[in-house]
Amino acid sequence: MTDPYADIREAVSRLCADFPGEYWRRLDREREYPTDFVRALTGHGWLSVLIPEEYGGSGLPISAAAAILEEIHKSGGNGAACHAQMYTMGLVLRHGSDAQKQRYLPGVATGELRLQAFGVTEPTSGTDTLALRTTAMKDGDGGYVINGQKIWTSRAEHSDLMLVLARTTPRDKVEKRTDGLSVFIVDMREHLGKGLTVRPIRTMINHATTEVFFDDLHVPADALVGEEGKGFRYILTGMNSERILIAAECIGDARWFIKKATDYANERNVFGGPIGKNQGIQFPIAESFAETEAADLMVKQAASLYDAGEDCGPQANMAKYLAGEASWKAADMCMQTFGGFAFAEEFDVERKFREARLYRIAPISTNLILSYLAEHVLGLPRSY
Ligand SMILES: Cc1cc2nc3c(=O)[nH]c(=O)nc-3n(C[C@H](O)[C@H](O)[C@H](O)COP(=O)(O)OP(=O)(O)OC[C@H]3O[C@@H](n4cnc5c(N)ncnc54)[C@H](O)[C@@H]3O)c2cc1C
């Protein structure tokens, strides 16, 4: 099969060559944001490929965006600092008013406006999104006043705009259990320090994630995206694209680990020969390769269904699950192949190992994917 995105892959890979392991290593050590890398991606238009041409993007399908993110990860880099700039705007594009699209999308396309923070998760509700406690109540002037707290809101310090999911109707007053939540677009530049507080969380990876506090934050009526009360459905429709794109990053990670391990197994000599001549070293690499190629087929299938406008919920979830498992297994295999040197920062294996682990937990954990497949696809009884 010919790859329709070979040119894109080649161009992204060339760009990534300017940001080698030592660049990512230094940022990881300092927990710094990859500003230069994000600027370079933005300058070449790679973060606006999903935005329709009428708003200044290149209007490419999700398969193209997946190819870009896969290449970034395959090069040893990390797209998590900016991948959400590609897809968070999708909610505004699908459900926003014409005025909101005109106001925000052209700026997001040029990178002048950063829309890459989405506050859904809260400390007390976790994965149970319908139990979230942040509220947005009508303020009497047509606007809303937001109160509550989000956790793990990534890139909030590097975003101008933030989408927030908040409860607008109490849980016991809604007809359907999925009603009553709404999405707001908050201009963080106006509100920071005035009802909006962002606190970074230091984590085991360099991820720029934060907790966000809303204290009587007043937003105008036109901050509401789409219809009041339909926010939960809106975020569900955006999940398939996020699953596919993160799965593509996992495929890139897995390919990086496989290449790294193969090269090392060929070069590292002990007991009078390369360690790669031992089947105990060869087989885990070959197994990872087979699993990654299989997972990639599922990512491609999910992406082509998505691009054809067809339902791809099961495939997008399976892609995320299989790719997340494949990259994690490849990470562990690479650690084992490197032996003691895997722990030395200079090989980047330990950094990528830490980074790859995230995707079995966020943006959706493997358990919740399996539960979706079991209950919604296979028809097993619901556990919650
Ligand atoms: C680095 C990082 C970045 C993130 N970025 C964002 C972001 O930008 N925006 C945002 O909104 N969120 C973000 N998240 C949150 C992320 O989506 C959640 O951490 C993830 O969905 C898991 O939710 P939780 O941590 O609340 O786990 P919990 O819901 O507390 O669950 C804990 C464990 O129990 C399991 N579990 C829970 N319920 C069930 C069940 N019914 N059946 C089986 N197992 C179950 C879960 O799978 C998980 O393994 C981020 C998280 C991290 C760590």
The ligand as an SDF file (V2000), in Angstrom:
LIG
                    3D

 53 58  0  0  0  0  0  0  0  0999 V2000
   -0.5830   13.9280   32.6100 C   0  0  0  0  0  0  0  0  0  0  0  0
   -2.0680   13.9730   32.5230 C   0  0  0  0  0  0  0  0  0  0  0  0
   -2.6770   14.8640   31.6520 C   0  0  0  0  0  0  0  0  0  0  0  0
   -4.0630   14.9670   31.6110 C   0  0  0  0  0  0  0  0  0  0  0  0
   -4.6670   15.9380   30.8370 N   0  0  0  0  0  0  0  0  0  0  0  0
   -5.9970   16.1710   30.9740 C   0  0  0  0  0  0  0  0  0  0  0  0
   -6.6130   17.3020   30.3650 C   0  0  0  0  0  0  0  0  0  0  0  0
   -5.9660   18.0880   29.6460 O   0  0  0  0  0  0  0  0  0  0  0  0
   -7.9230   17.5430   30.6070 N   0  0  0  0  0  0  0  0  0  0  0  0
   -8.6800   16.7200   31.4000 C   0  0  0  0  0  0  0  0  0  0  0  0
   -9.8690   16.9850   31.5660 O   0  0  0  0  0  0  0  0  0  0  0  0
   -8.1420   15.6170   31.9740 N   0  0  0  0  0  0  0  0  0  0  0  0
   -6.8160   15.3310   31.7910 C   0  0  0  0  0  0  0  0  0  0  0  0
   -6.2450   14.2510   32.4140 N   0  0  0  0  0  0  0  0  0  0  0  0
   -7.0750   13.3740   33.2300 C   0  0  0  0  0  0  0  0  0  0  0  0
   -7.2180   11.9830   32.6370 C   0  0  0  0  0  0  0  0  0  0  0  0
   -8.1000   12.0010   31.5620 O   0  0  0  0  0  0  0  0  0  0  0  0
   -7.6420   11.0670   33.7710 C   0  0  0  0  0  0  0  0  0  0  0  0
   -6.5630   10.9930   34.7070 O   0  0  0  0  0  0  0  0  0  0  0  0
   -7.9930    9.7100   33.2930 C   0  0  0  0  0  0  0  0  0  0  0  0
   -9.1280    9.7530   32.4840 O   0  0  0  0  0  0  0  0  0  0  0  0
   -8.2530    8.7720   34.4700 C   0  0  0  0  0  0  0  0  0  0  0  0
   -9.1300    9.3800   35.3700 O   0  0  0  0  0  0  0  0  0  0  0  0
   -8.7820    9.5410   36.9230 P   0  0  0  0  0  0  0  0  0  0  0  0
   -7.3630    9.8760   37.0440 O   0  0  0  0  0  0  0  0  0  0  0  0
   -9.7190   10.4660   37.5400 O   0  0  0  0  0  0  0  0  0  0  0  0
   -9.0000    8.0920   37.4760 O   0  0  0  0  0  0  0  0  0  0  0  0
  -10.2320    7.5420   38.3280 P   0  0  0  0  0  0  0  0  0  0  0  0
  -11.5170    7.8030   37.6350 O   0  0  0  0  0  0  0  0  0  0  0  0
  -10.0840    7.9980   39.7270 O   0  0  0  0  0  0  0  0  0  0  0  0
   -9.9080    5.9930   38.2300 O   0  0  0  0  0  0  0  0  0  0  0  0
   -8.7610    5.4170   38.8530 C   0  0  0  0  0  0  0  0  0  0  0  0
   -8.5220    4.0360   38.2430 C   0  0  0  0  0  0  0  0  0  0  0  0
   -9.7000    3.2300   38.4130 O   0  0  0  0  0  0  0  0  0  0  0  0
  -10.1440    2.7660   37.1560 C   0  0  0  0  0  0  0  0  0  0  0  0
  -11.6230    2.7690   37.1140 N   0  0  0  0  0  0  0  0  0  0  0  0
  -12.4540    3.7930   37.4480 C   0  0  0  0  0  0  0  0  0  0  0  0
  -13.7320    3.4380   37.2230 N   0  0  0  0  0  0  0  0  0  0  0  0
  -13.6920    2.1910   36.7130 C   0  0  0  0  0  0  0  0  0  0  0  0
  -14.6910    1.2740   36.2440 C   0  0  0  0  0  0  0  0  0  0  0  0
  -16.0010    1.5890   36.2680 N   0  0  0  0  0  0  0  0  0  0  0  0
  -14.3060    0.0690   35.7860 N   0  0  0  0  0  0  0  0  0  0  0  0
  -13.0050   -0.2850   35.7710 C   0  0  0  0  0  0  0  0  0  0  0  0
  -12.0150    0.5440   36.1890 N   0  0  0  0  0  0  0  0  0  0  0  0
  -12.3520    1.7570   36.6450 C   0  0  0  0  0  0  0  0  0  0  0  0
   -9.6040    3.7330   36.1280 C   0  0  0  0  0  0  0  0  0  0  0  0
   -9.4510    3.0810   34.8790 O   0  0  0  0  0  0  0  0  0  0  0  0
   -8.2590    4.1300   36.7350 C   0  0  0  0  0  0  0  0  0  0  0  0
   -7.2880    3.1800   36.3550 O   0  0  0  0  0  0  0  0  0  0  0  0
   -4.8590   14.0980   32.4180 C   0  0  0  0  0  0  0  0  0  0  0  0
   -4.2290   13.1680   33.2660 C   0  0  0  0  0  0  0  0  0  0  0  0
   -2.8620   13.1150   33.3260 C   0  0  0  0  0  0  0  0  0  0  0  0
   -2.2410   12.1180   34.2810 C   0  0  0  0  0  0  0  0  0  0  0  0
  1  2  1  0
  2  3  1  0
  2 52  2  0
  3  4  2  0
  4  5  1  0
  4 50  1  0
  5  6  2  0
  6  7  1  0
  6 13  1  0
  7  8  2  0
  7  9  1  0
  9 10  1  0
 10 11  2  0
 10 12  1  0
 12 13  2  0
 13 14  1  0
 14 15  1  0
 14 50  1  0
 15 16  1  0
 16 17  1  0
 16 18  1  0
 18 19  1  0
 18 20  1  0
 20 21  1  0
 20 22  1  0
 22 23  1  0
 23 24  1  0
 24 25  2  0
 24 26  1  0
 24 27  1  0
 27 28  1  0
 28 29  2  0
 28 30  1  0
 28 31  1  0
 31 32  1  0
 32 33  1  0
 33 34  1  0
 33 48  1  0
 34 35  1  0
 35 36  1  0
 35 46  1  0
 36 37  1  0
 36 45  1  0
 37 38  2  0
 38 39  1  0
 39 40  1  0
 39 45  2  0
 40 41  1  0
 40 42  2  0
 42 43  1  0
 43 44  2  0
 44 45  1  0
 46 47  1  0
 46 48  1  0
 48 49  1  0
 50 51  2  0
 51 52  1  0
 52 53  1  0
M  END
$$$$
